[in-house]
Each structure stands twice: as structure tokens, then as C-alpha cells.
Amino acid sequence: MTDHDFTQVKYWFDLGIKAVIGVVVSIVGMDYRAVKNSLQELEVSKYHLQAEVQVLKTELNYIKIALEKIDRKLDKVVSN
């Protein structure tokens, strides 16, 4: 093997390694982007669920107060 052939093999080997690294980085980047999008969707979903839970808590509190009023009125009627 001559010095020129060795340099050419080294060049192609270096180019191949760089190509493999580029492919790996691209795959990792796509995976990162997919995970990031999933996390954003989960965050939005969490926000909506928290809002719904807050509304339900408020409605439940209102129903509880209304039932307590009805209970007091029934107690008045029964005690008289």
C-alpha cells in the first residue's frame, strides 16, 4: 500500500465516521423533538384537567352548602 492509498482510506474512514455521527445526532434530535412535543401536550392537558377539577370543586361546595341549608330547614320543620 502506498502512502497515497493510506491517505485515501483514512479520508473515507473519517468521512464514514462523520456520517455515522451525523445520523446518530439526527435520530437523537428527532427523538428529543418528539419527547418535547409530548411533554407540551401533557402540560396543556394537565392545565385543562386542573381547571376542570377547580370548577367541579366549586360546584361541589355549592351543592354542599345547598344541602346544609335544606338540612337545617328540615330540622326546623321536624322540630316544630
Buried (B, 14 or more C-beta within 10 A) or exposed (E): EEEEEEEEEEEEEEEEEEEEEEEEEEEEEEEEEEEEEEEEEEEEEEEEEEEEEEEEEEEEEEEEEEEEEEEEEEEEEEEE
